[in-house]
């Protein structure tokens, strides 16, 4: 594996790309720039436009307008003919994998090379086999070349799909919720293997998911989408610590809204669970106990207390807030007690009042 040749990474630039369907859903004019060799997740709920964006990049969906560049190649634009999907030098892994049931593992991995050879490519039969075997070795499937897809586990089938996607050394790897059907343990294992593989190969990768934990664990940057538009495009840490507005704050983690009496300028403010301290009543009344004089102090009614391994997660009701709060505690909280909460002002997140698209730095506003 250490001898694997790294691809010459390319960037992706999207300007004013849109695809609106008859019911008004789809992708609204979008600008985005992906750095060469970067692993970017496109995160959002069902129907937000993330798969439409991916399909437009793949050439499987014709955009209404806009320009897409892979490196210095324009693959779609107002003054050029759209480059067909099979000429875009992409690898793609679908949610349903789409393995050929009548082909062996080796046959599935070799399929893109065989198609290329029939269309005038230079690969010979021996070279095709060698390249397919190398791709299978990259994902640990070199011992299963003669197996048929139905003889493999879900995780093994997924590895074959990835091998098939990278076998032709694509410039770009596109993945549409490929691990959604797998159990949590296998999903965690495969996503780390995938990140390692794409970085070793130097692949510019776009990964569509609705799973915020998956996106946070894998990505160098994350696109958060809602209602066909990009709301924020940042590193995972920035999304979590500095969300642009309420939707992003709630979608990439748990967000406890402060009561209106503690909000400034009418803007939504809140705090992450790990930054809420459950304060003992005796400590509050003890003048010798250390405290933050500027802390926001709240009373809450515990509704549920769940042990999550090393800590307890407490769901509670805070007066003046419709949504329940989530609070972490090192000890079990009795449900018939009064819980006192302390929030330091430095941990309060202040959010935008409306979900407005945030453009990637350096990209022009679409006409």
Helices and strands as residue ranges (DSSP letters): E 12-20, E 26-34, E 39-43, H 50-58, E 65-70, E 73-76, G 85-87, E 90-93, H 105-118, H 125-138, G 142-144, G 149-151, H 154-166, E 172-176, H 184-201, E 204-209, H 212-218, E 221-226, E 229-234, H 236-241, H 246-251, E 256-257, G 260-262, E 269-271, G 273-275, E 276-279, H 281-285, E 296-307, E 312-318, E 325-329, E 338-343, G 345-347, E 349-350
